[in-house]
Amino acid sequence: VFSEELHASLYFVNASLQEVVFASTTGTLVPCPAAGIPPVTLRWYLATGEEIYDVPGIRHVHPNGTLQIFPFPPSSFNNLIHDNTYYCTAENPSGKIRSQDVHIKAGECFLREPYTVRVEDQKAMRGNVAVFKCIIPSSVEAYITVVSWEKDTVSLVS
């Protein structure tokens, strides 16, 4: 939005931010992806439209519009804060804009629970084709990508 009479504008800095996955041990900082001239008032909301409020030591909105989720022990996981969809708004004399929804989630795999990736056993006769499958636990499969296969530390090429 740009207004010539007021020489004011509103714009998105990073409109592609759609998901933030973070470790419970580190927390996260999420900047509001909007800005403008003159300076804007930035506010964060839950996807339901409810403006969020500070929860001391758990969630805080900084004066610059950055949303902070503090580190927490896995036993303190709260869906409303640690796995929810948020959006922010920017407002100045030009008007008001709303960001896309941003899903902010403490990743299950980041809760420091051990897991093992393994190869499914296969049998094939010499000279025939064998198909191997990488078995990844469902609790972490959304965060793991198989990028290569190795045999005795030597990469296999298709």
N, C-alpha and C positions, 0 to 999 in steps of 0.2 A: 504494500500500500504506500502511495506517495502523494502528498498534498503540496502543490506548488505555493498556495497561499501561506501555509504555515512552515514551509521548508522542513517538513517532518516526514519521516518514513518508518515503516515497520518491515522487517524481513527475517527470513530464516537463515541461520548460519550453517546448520547441519540438519537438513530435513530428512536425512536417511536413517537417523537413529531410531531403531524400532525395538531393539532388545538389548538388555544389559544383564549378563550373567556374572555373578561375583562370588567370591569365596567368603564364607562366614567369618573366617579369621582375619580378613582384611577390610570388609565393608566395601563401599563404593561411593564415588562422587559422580553425579550425573548433571551436567550443565543443561540449562534450558536452551534449546536450539534456536532461540529467537533473539533479536536485538532491534535497535532503532535509534533514530535521531528525532527529537531530543531523547535523552535516556528513558528507558522503558521501566514499567513496573512489572516484575515477573512473579507469577504465582503458579503453584503446583496443585493439581487436583487428582483424585482417583477417577478412573474411567466412569464411575457412576455420577460424576459431577460434583462430588463433595470436596470442598477445599481441604487440603491436608493441613495438619497442625504439627507443631514440634512435639516430639516425645523425648524428653531429656535422656541423652545417652543412647537413644535408639534411632531417631530420625530427626533431621534438622534441615531447614531451608535457609541457606546463607543469604545475606543482603544482595549478593550478585546474582541470585536466582539459582545457584547450584543446590541440588538436592543431595543430601548426604545420608546414607544408611550406614550406621556404625557397625563395627565388628560385634559378633555375638556368639555365645556358645550354642551348639546345635540344640540343646534342650530349650532354648529361648526362641526357637523358630516360630514365627507368627505369619500365617498366610496373608493377612491384611497388610502387613508391612513388607515382608521378605519375598513374597511371590504374588505380585499384583500389577495391574496395568495403571499407569499414570499418564498425565499429559500436563503441559504447562501453557500458560497464556502470557502474552506480552501486550502491554497497553500503554499508549501515550496519546497526545492530541490527534494523531492520525487515525486512531481507532484501536481495534483490538484484534489480535490473531491468535489462533490456537494451533499448537503443535500436533503432529500425529500421536497416536497412542504409543507409549513406550512400555514394554513389558520388562519389569525389573524383578529379577529372580536370583535368590541364593541357590546356586546349583547344587543338586544332591551330591554330585561327585566331589564337590568342594567341601562337603561336610567331613572330610578326612576319613571316610570309611574305606577300608581296603577292598580291592577288587582284583580279579585275575582275568586276563584275556587269554584264550587258548584256541588251538586249532582242533577242529572236529576230526576224530580218527577216520581214516578212509582206507579201503583195501582195493587194489587193482592188480591185475596180472601184468607182468613185464611186457612193455610195448603198448599197453593200452593207456587211455587217458584217465587220470584221477582228478576229481574236483574237490578242492579243499575249501572249508568254510571257517571264517574267523568267528568265534563265539565270544560276544561281548555282553556282559551282564546288562539287563534291561534298565537298571537304575542309572547307568552311565552312558548307554549307547547313543543318546542324543548329543553327547559332548565328545565322542571319539570318532575319528575318521581313520580308516586303514589307508595308509599312504604307500606301503610297500610290503613285499614278502621277502623273507630271508631264510636261507638254509645255512647253518653254521656260520653266521655273520656275513654271508655273501648275498647280495641282493639278487633276487630272481627276476628275470625280464621275460615278459610274455612273448 
